Amino acid sequence: MKNDLVDRLKKIQSDAAKNYKNIPTLTQLAADARKAFNDTIDQLMAKNGLVKKIGVPRQFIKLWSRHGRRVQIPVSWRYLLSAPFIYGMIIPAVIWHIGLEIYHQICFRLYGIPRVQAREYFVYDRQLLSWLNPWEKVHCYYCSYVNNLVRYSSEIAGRTERFWCPIKYYRRLENAHSQYDKFVDSGDQKAMRQQWEELRDFSDLK
């Protein structure tokens, strides 16, 4: 029963991934509907003499894009102070990625583990959203790379753990990697080692 549910969820995820090009259209429709709703509320408030409460206005740097559109970049001392720490993480991220890929390409071949397809994890489609300005797209590319690298690393680590030590923890894990549900419960040593050998057959991933 549990495996059936997992298979159904994977199929749903696969179908959603194949239709990702429709996401910008749906997002734009939702944004238009939200804007129309907000405009209606503003008109009703103005008609009845109500004042809409707003927060402290942000300071913006105004730039012009190559397409002639004005781009507003929010400025805050918090953003400026944190920028070196945020973008400085690109250095350890790239070093980690290089080391991970060397291990992945060499050791997985030696172990006979199917290699993880990077294209399934490194997804960059937020630039399809027309309402993002160039500055926001830069943030999205960077954020996507680092978060996708984490997911990619987790899958490589999960397959490695399945090969070397596919034993479940006593405590329940939150957000475990994709291979964890296949791990064996610690119990009878003989049965556990038999299942262990079976798990080294990665034919379910091919």
Contacts in CASP RR format, 6 or more apart in sequence:
PFRMAT RR
TARGET T0000
AUTHOR 0000-0000-0000
METHOD contacts of the structure
MODEL  1
MKNDLVDRLKKIQSDAAKNYKNIPTLTQLAADARKAFNDTIDQLMAKNGL
VKKIGVPRQFIKLWSRHGRRVQIPVSWRYLLSAPFIYGMIIPAVIWHIGL
EIYHQICFRLYGIPRVQAREYFVYDRQLLSWLNPWEKVHCYYCSYVNNLV
RYSSEIAGRTERFWCPIKYYRRLENAHSQYDKFVDSGDQKAMRQQWEELR
DFSDLK
2 181 0 8 1.000
6 181 0 8 1.000
20 123 0 8 1.000
20 125 0 8 1.000
21 128 0 8 1.000
23 125 0 8 1.000
23 128 0 8 1.000
24 125 0 8 1.000
24 128 0 8 1.000
24 129 0 8 1.000
24 130 0 8 1.000
27 129 0 8 1.000
28 129 0 8 1.000
28 130 0 8 1.000
28 131 0 8 1.000
31 131 0 8 1.000
42 52 0 8 1.000
45 51 0 8 1.000
45 52 0 8 1.000
58 74 0 8 1.000
58 75 0 8 1.000
58 76 0 8 1.000
59 74 0 8 1.000
59 75 0 8 1.000
59 76 0 8 1.000
60 72 0 8 1.000
60 73 0 8 1.000
60 74 0 8 1.000
60 75 0 8 1.000
61 72 0 8 1.000
61 73 0 8 1.000
61 75 0 8 1.000
62 70 0 8 1.000
62 71 0 8 1.000
62 72 0 8 1.000
63 70 0 8 1.000
63 71 0 8 1.000
63 72 0 8 1.000
63 73 0 8 1.000
63 135 0 8 1.000
64 70 0 8 1.000
64 71 0 8 1.000
65 71 0 8 1.000
65 133 0 8 1.000
65 134 0 8 1.000
69 133 0 8 1.000
71 133 0 8 1.000
71 134 0 8 1.000
71 135 0 8 1.000
72 133 0 8 1.000
73 133 0 8 1.000
73 135 0 8 1.000
87 142 0 8 1.000
89 146 0 8 1.000
90 142 0 8 1.000
90 146 0 8 1.000
93 145 0 8 1.000
93 146 0 8 1.000
93 149 0 8 1.000
96 149 0 8 1.000
96 153 0 8 1.000
97 149 0 8 1.000
100 152 0 8 1.000
100 153 0 8 1.000
100 156 0 8 1.000
103 156 0 8 1.000
104 115 0 8 1.000
104 116 0 8 1.000
104 156 0 8 1.000
105 115 0 8 1.000
107 113 0 8 1.000
107 160 0 8 1.000
108 114 0 8 1.000
108 115 0 8 1.000
108 156 0 8 1.000
108 159 0 8 1.000
109 115 0 8 1.000
111 163 0 8 1.000
112 202 0 8 1.000
113 159 0 8 1.000
113 160 0 8 1.000
113 163 0 8 1.000
113 202 0 8 1.000
114 159 0 8 1.000
114 202 0 8 1.000
114 205 0 8 1.000
114 206 0 8 1.000
116 152 0 8 1.000
116 155 0 8 1.000
116 156 0 8 1.000
116 159 0 8 1.000
118 152 0 8 1.000
121 148 0 8 1.000
121 151 0 8 1.000
121 152 0 8 1.000
121 155 0 8 1.000
122 144 0 8 1.000
122 145 0 8 1.000
122 148 0 8 1.000
122 149 0 8 1.000
122 152 0 8 1.000
123 144 0 8 1.000
123 148 0 8 1.000
124 141 0 8 1.000
124 144 0 8 1.000
124 145 0 8 1.000
126 132 0 8 1.000
126 137 0 8 1.000
126 140 0 8 1.000
126 141 0 8 1.000
126 144 0 8 1.000
127 137 0 8 1.000
127 140 0 8 1.000
127 141 0 8 1.000
132 140 0 8 1.000
154 177 0 8 1.000
155 177 0 8 1.000
155 178 0 8 1.000
157 177 0 8 1.000
158 177 0 8 1.000
158 178 0 8 1.000
158 179 0 8 1.000
158 180 0 8 1.000
159 179 0 8 1.000
159 202 0 8 1.000
159 205 0 8 1.000
161 177 0 8 1.000
161 179 0 8 1.000
161 180 0 8 1.000
161 183 0 8 1.000
162 179 0 8 1.000
162 182 0 8 1.000
162 183 0 8 1.000
162 199 0 8 1.000
162 200 0 8 1.000
162 202 0 8 1.000
163 199 0 8 1.000
163 200 0 8 1.000
166 179 0 8 1.000
166 182 0 8 1.000
166 183 0 8 1.000
166 184 0 8 1.000
166 195 0 8 1.000
166 196 0 8 1.000
166 199 0 8 1.000
167 183 0 8 1.000
167 184 0 8 1.000
167 185 0 8 1.000
167 186 0 8 1.000
167 192 0 8 1.000
167 196 0 8 1.000
168 180 0 8 1.000
168 183 0 8 1.000
168 184 0 8 1.000
168 185 0 8 1.000
168 186 0 8 1.000
170 186 0 8 1.000
173 180 0 8 1.000
182 199 0 8 1.000
183 199 0 8 1.000
184 191 0 8 1.000
184 192 0 8 1.000
184 195 0 8 1.000
184 196 0 8 1.000
184 199 0 8 1.000
185 192 0 8 1.000
186 192 0 8 1.000
END
